Amino acid sequence: MSRRVYDSIKPPDMSFDDEDKKDAPIKSIPQTKCIWDLCIQATERAELNTTREVDSKGPFLKACLMFPGVVQENPNKSVESTMFVVGAKSAAKTSIILRFLDRDEQPKPTTALEYTFGRRSKNNNMLKDVAHVWELGGGIALSNLIEVPITKQCIKNLSVVICVDLSKPETIWTTIESLLNTIKLRVKKVIAELKRDCPSEANQLVAECLARYGSDHPDKDNLDIIPVPITIIGTKYDEFQNFDPEKKKIISKTLRYVAHHHGAHLCYFSSKMEALVMKTRGLLGHLVFKTQLSKTITTDHSKPIYVLAGMDAISQIGSPPAIVGSRSPLDQWKQLFLSTFPQEAEAMLPEDPTKDSKYNESIIDSVRAQKDEELERFKKLQERKMREEARREGRVM
């Protein structure tokens, strides 16, 4: 049915039998509204009332009213997402990516920032969703490179994965605290840029993250949620499972609290345990391809932890012992963790990575050696010229 326009309709011609009736005033014909006009008015009134109601609520309830569930993907449109994987050195970041992309390759050490991608066919097999996957090597030493993958263009479909090595608790807190703070500052800056150009998209991004917790979550006023999906993966669970039960409990509860406080998912992974591989693949697939996600959580510290954002609570995690000088529960968990597992300083990258033997390339190395010799000869020549000029001018060098 096409919309009918009534503005151009004129009253029908009228004839009069006598002059008196001809001079009588003609009553205007009321303009009729079609069904589309009525629908538009009703919709506008409903939107106005909803906006007023939602704005009067708190941020969590506002998010839940506006975004009650996960946004459903359009089956007739391709989706491009970005996944940024960071974490400690040798924390199985590359192994997680390869297993997620189902690639049978031997993991190699990552240098600086590396890129790959994965694709997933839609129902009709004509369209494909694309996942852009970035991996940051070097632990926290190169965390300033997060500016490359976290941009205004991709933040709407961005997810960040932070890997910590469960077998090395002496590196866990340093890694996770440094990376979370760096990511938080970068995301905050990018969202501020997005708000200037498109406030509605920035507000929607924040609201969707808050909506995962729900308006009635008991901890909603005590959290510091990062407004992009964050996943913390504890790797090498096959080694961690043999730890002392009390140490496992402290590590797992600390990670649960940190994840809960920042609005992150938490799961354990081991490339040697297929059940954990499949669970991690399912979670990452949900983040980048919006696939269905298992919501069965595991919080028993004697088993592999699997908790989704918004499905944990401080009352379930428990409280650490009160520590003098701690200003918040997060500080208390930090002090407990550091007192149990003193942190090691992370080894920085060598000053000159070109001298690292694992990057040997015979042809390139020979050319580089030749250029180094030419540079040394040039330096000596310049020094000799400067000495001769100084001697002519009577200066001593």
Secondary structure, 3 states (H helix, E strand, C coil): CCCCCCCCCCCCCCCCCCHHHHHCCCCCCCCCCCHHHHHHHHHHHHHHHHHHHHHCCCHHHHHHHHCCCCCCCCCCCCCEEEEEEEECCCCCHHHHHHHHCCCCCCCCCCCCEEEEEEEEECCCCCCEEEEEEEEECCCCCCHHHHHCCCCCCCHHHEEEEEEEECCCHHHHHHHHHHHHHHHHHHHHHHHHHHHHHCHHHHHHHHHHHHHCCCCCCCCCCCCCCCCCCEEEEEECHHHHCCCCHHHHHHHHHHHHHHHHHHCEEEEECCCCCHHHHHHHHHHHHHHHHCCCCCCCCECCCCCCCEECCCCCCHHHHCCCCCCCCCCCHHHHHHHHHHHHCCCCCCCCCCCCHHHCHHHCCHHHHHHHHHHHHHHHHHHHHHHHHHHHHHHHCCCCC
